[in-house]
């Protein structure tokens, strides 16, 4: 793995890097982790936990790693995809086995307490397409993985569609960064607060879209 300078961890933009707050500190911590000797493992773990509870999408860490080692761009995308799909299966398991405890708490946090039957209808109507949309777009993938387990969506279908949609997303990101390179990373560091707001708007928009579909 390329050193910290390649990832922008040392001497990074100085005064440009002004974003602060818990989310930014968590981002910096993860950036330091992926800059270390076990960066690929770190990317896998981040992608895994993001599929059920972690707040920052793995895309930003995938971007940094592709910039650091462009020749390994698609290997990183594959690792990210695998971690995310397995994490999605973990989220499915939370919904399938622990809906009354952990799953219920997450659903409550998202405000879907009274939506179980209607979500089930959504899966019955759209089946795997609902998971596919959540896997590729800013729709809340975490919510879909847990509710898929809660409503007993076919596991094989869930995994296949998750794999296709997540791989399409991460390989597209890797290809984009492989093509355009480091300026994208500098943009993330400089405008992280704005990007966080944009991401949250997209995430909330995903919730609104789900509620409209319900």
N, C-alpha and C positions, 0 to 999 in steps of 0.2 A: 504494500500500500504506500502511496506517496506520502511524504512527510506533511507536517502541520502547515508549512508555508503554502503547499499546493491546495490545502483546504481553506486557506485564509485564516488559520487559527493564530498565527504569529504575525504581528504587524498589520493587522487587518484594518484597513481604511481609517484608522485613528479616529478622527473627529466625526467621520461619517457614521460610525457605529454608535448611535445615540439611543436606540430603542432599549427600553427597560421594562421591568415587570416580571411577574412569575412565569408567564409563558415564554418570554424571551430568555430568562435564566434556564428554564428547562430545555429550550432549544440549544442554548450554548453548551449545556451539559452533554446533551446528546451529540452535538457536533464534536466536542472533545473526545467523546467515546468512539465515534466512528473514525476519528483521526488517529486512533491508537492502533496497536498491533492486531487487534481483534475487530477491526472495522466491519468486516463482512458479517461476522456474527452479530455485531451490534445492529446492523441494518436489518438482519433477519428478525431479531428480537423486537425492534421497534415496529416493524411491519406486522408482526404477530400480535402484539398487545394493542395496536391501533384498531384492530378489527373488532375489539370488544370494549375497550375503555379508554385507551390513551388519547389525549386531546390533539396531538399534532400529527398531521398526515405524514407518512414516510416519504412522500415525494421530495420534500425539501432536503432530506438526508441522501436520498438517491441522487439528487442533483449534485450535491457536494462531492460525492464519491465518483461520479462520472467525470466531473471536472478534474479531479485529482488523478484519475487513471482512465482516460478516454478509451483506451484499447480494451478495457474490461467492462465497458458500458452495458453490454447486453447480458454479461454474467451477473452484474449487480441487479439489473432488472429482473432476471430470473430468480435471484435470491429474494428480492423484495416481493415478487409475485408468490413464491412458495410460502414465505412467512405469512403473508396476508391471507392466503387461502387456508392455511392451517389454523391461523388465528380466527378466521371466520368459522371454521369447524368447531373451534373452542367456544366461540360465541353461540353457535348452534347448540352445543352441549349444555351451556348455561341455561338456555331457554328450555331445552328438552328435559333436563334433570333437576334444575334448580329454579324453575320459574317462580315458585311460591316464596322464594327467599331472595337470592341475588337478582334473578331476572325481574322479579316484581319491583325491586328497588330501582333498577335501571329504568324500567317502563314508567314508573311513577315520576322519576326525575325528568323524563321526556314528556310527561303529561299525557300518556296514552292509557290511563287506567281503564277508561270505559270504551276502549277501541278494540278489544281482543277479537270479538266476533266479526267486526267490520274489517280488521286486518286479515283475518282468516278468509273472508270473502275476497279481499284483494288478491291473496295468494291463489285462491280458487279461480279467480277471473284471469289473472295475468301469469300465474304459475311462476316459472323460472324467470320470466321477463322482469318481474319486480326486483329480483335479486340482481339480475344483470344490470339494470339501470342504476341500482345503488352501488354496484361494484365499479362502474366506470365513471359515474358523474359525482357531483358534490352531495348527492342524496346521502343521508346518514347510514353508511354501511353497517355500523355497529348495531343500530336499531333493527335492521333487516336480518342480521345474522341471528340475533337473540330471538326475535319473533318467529323466524323460520323454524327454529327448534321448538318454540312454545306451541306452534300450530302444526308441528309434525310434517313440514314440507319434505318431500322425498329427498333423502340425504344425498344420494348419488347425483340427482339433478342439481341440487344445491351446490355441490362441490364442483361439478362440471361447469355450470354457468358462472360460478364465482371465479374459477380458474381462467375462463375465457375473458371475462370482463376485467378482472384485476390485471391479468397479463397484458391485455390491450392497453390499459391505462399506463402501466409502468414502463412497458416497452416504448410507448409513444413518448413519454417523458424522457427516457434515456436517449432515444433517437434525436429528440429536439435539442437536448443539452450537448450531445455528441456533435451535433451540427453547429450550434451557435456558441458553446463554450462558456468560459469564465465570466463574461460580462453579466450573465444571468445571476451568478452567485453574488457578485458585488451588488446587484440590484436588490437581491433578497436581504442582504445585510443592512443596506442603507434604508430600505423602505419596509422593514419587517413589520412595524406597527400597522402601516397601511395595508400590507398584505394580510395581516392577521384579521383586520377588520373586514377586508374583502372576503376572506375565507369564511368568517363567521356569518357574513351576509348570505353567502352561498349556502352555508350549512343550514341557516334558519330558513332560507328559501326552499331547501330540500324538505324541511319539516312542514312548511306551509303547503308544498306540493303534495306531500303524503296526506295531510289532513284534507286537502281539496279532493284527492282521489278517494278518500274514505267517505 
